[in-house]
Amino acid sequence: MGVKRKSHNLDETLLRRAKRVLGASTETQAIHDALRAVLISADMVADLDAARGLAHEGGQRRLRAGSGSVRSART
């Protein structure tokens, strides 16, 4: 695994909650685990879409954001 040091502004409450929910011992582990979970979810959605015969136009699909808005995600 290639690792690159990064500096990001993160919501501390969100990070603390993710760390607790994921059972991570460090913030870095929580971020890695959360990113992996997002990728697994995206793969699952793509697999379900493929099973239903849905094509992703231009490599993109529409995802619903929590606030009811819609955003695009690369697959």
N, C-alpha and C positions, 0 to 999 in steps of 0.2 A: 504494500500500500504506500503510495507516494503521499507525503505529508508536506504541506506548505503552511507556514505561519501566517495567519491573517488577523486583522483587527476589524471588528464589527461592532456596531452599536446595537445591543440586544435588550429586549424587554426583560429585566431581571426577574419579574414575577413569572413570566412565561417560561423562562429558562429554568427557574426553580421547580415549577410544576412539571415540566417535561422531565427533568432529572429525577424527580420523585416517581412519576408514573412509569418511566422506563427502567427504574431501578439502577440508574447510572451512578457510579461512584465519583465521577468528575463531570464538570461542565462540558469538557471536550467530548467525553464519551456520550453524554446526552445529545449533543449536537450531531455527532456521527450516527447514533442510533436513530434519531429523528429523521435525518436525511435518508438513511436506509429504509425506514418505514414508508416515507413518501415514495421512494422509487419502487418498493414492493407493491404499494397500492396502485401506482401508475401501471405497472406490469400486469397486475390482476385485472384492472379495468380494460387494458388492451386485449388481454386474453379473453375476457368475457365478451367484448365487442367482436373479436374475431370469431368466437364460437357462435355468435348471433349473426355473423355475416356482415357486420358493419365496417365500412372502410373509413379510414381517417383521411379526409381530404387535405392534401398538402402536408401530411405529417402532423396535423394539429387536431385537437379535439377540444370541445368546450367543457369546462369544469365549473361547477357552481361554487362560489365563495360563500363563506358563512353568513355574510350580510345579505344574501339574496342576489348580489350582483354576479355577473358572469365574466370569467376571464379565460384567456386561451392558455394552453400549456403545450409545450413541445413534447412529442412522444418519441 
